[in-house]
Amino acid sequence: MSNKLHIGTLCVQAGYEPQNGESRQLPIVQSTTFKYTNAEQMAALFDLDAEGYFYTRLANPTNDHVAAKIAALEGGVGAMLTSSGQAANFYACFNIAQAGDHIVSASGIYGGTFNLLGNTLRKMGIEVTFVDQAASEEELNRAFRPNTKLVFGESLGNPSMRVLDIQKFARIAHAHGVPLIVDNTFPTPVHLRPLEWGADIVTHSTTKYMDGHGVAVGGVIVDGGTFDWEAHHDRFACLTEPDDTYHGLVYTQKFGRKAFIVKATAQLMRDFGSIQSPQNAFYLNLGLQSLHVRMRQHCASAEQIARFLENHEQVAWVTYPSLDSHPDKALADKYLPDGSCGVISFGLKGGREAAMKLIPLLQLATVETHVADCYTCVLHPASHTHRQMTDEQLIAAGAAPDLIRLSIGLEDTEDLLADLEAALAQL
Ligand SMILES: *Cc1c(COP(=O)(O)O)cnc(C)c1O
């Protein structure tokens, strides 16, 4: 399919092109294994000498069609679905970093990823330095070490709503000979395509807007195919030196621009097995087919509600990328000119206590450990998702103790505004 097509057309049609007489909608290949007539054919698959399917823990046709759609949306050379966003970020990092290595990460990231990088990877022998993404290039340069393998950040932080200066981070990462990995969950490729700004690998929690209906947990890694691993041969020996578990195959030699994503499948999926179920990949595809339409509505509604909150006397602050008061307004104008997402962060003048009082007063916005789907929901990270963090860590992660995260769904804006107005009046 031509990659000159607009994003909405790709949302609907990319990744799966049925032949005559085949099902119009993506078929679900609900099978663990695939049949062959002789052992040589199977052996070629096991040696990565032939393309094909043999066991769904490594790859499945339904998943691959959906991954191809997301690769087309992001402008990458290949993609792999994972069972969750956490698995996607873990695989993306662990694919090129191992015990003894080091990662530089922006600090304003999702709490789950903060734990993954700061605690669990540390236990696996990978050190992480968190940096304030607004820091100067000099300060950022100081975070690098000889064993740094990658830079990580979120294009639009959850729930910090900080906008990553992707070009700046890519420039710094590349100057140190490492790739930039960007979690693009919140804007989705409808509003931002990090590869176009210099990122090398993109990840998503597809659980959020891509699915969009709260039905299936999932993730994806997209390989931009842009990073020159061979130019840093020794640093990325995992890609440029023989893999003994595949008879000495060298990923960069055999797979060229797809080396990273093929290795992620061939090694990490094989050994850790966090594959997305084909059934969930089917649901994800249904979500993707309306992603461009839904993102428009999420943003139009959130924009109106953010302005309402900003003008409300009980509200202390509002963070939404298109507001003039947003600390990263200039970056939002540059990277998110068509809109950002439906998530708003705000704080009440009554602080942490008022936040906890407001939430049960809302009728339409329900309390959920979730964001970014058709249901409007609300969360107080300090007492929910981020409760294991100290106040200091909360502030560093962009989730101040009084922060309320409001995720605007697809209900009518008038009803959501009336709900908020009534709840605020009762405080
Ligand atoms: C939700 C989320 C994740 C984790 O994804 P799961 O699908 O819940 O595992 C990672 N990054 C961001 C930005 C998220 O919002």
The ligand as an ORCA input file, in Angstrom:
! r2SCAN-3c Opt
* xyz 0 1
  C      -0.386      2.715     30.076
  C       0.938      3.100     29.636
  C       1.985      2.168     29.589
  C       1.827      0.743     30.048
  O       0.998      0.059     29.186
  P       0.128     -1.232     29.591
  O      -0.552     -1.566     28.320
  O      -0.780     -0.832     30.703
  O       1.104     -2.285     30.021
  C       3.215      2.589     29.111
  N       3.406      3.867     28.702
  C       2.411      4.778     28.729
  C       2.679      6.165     28.268
  C       1.156      4.436     29.185
  O       0.185      5.355     29.227
*
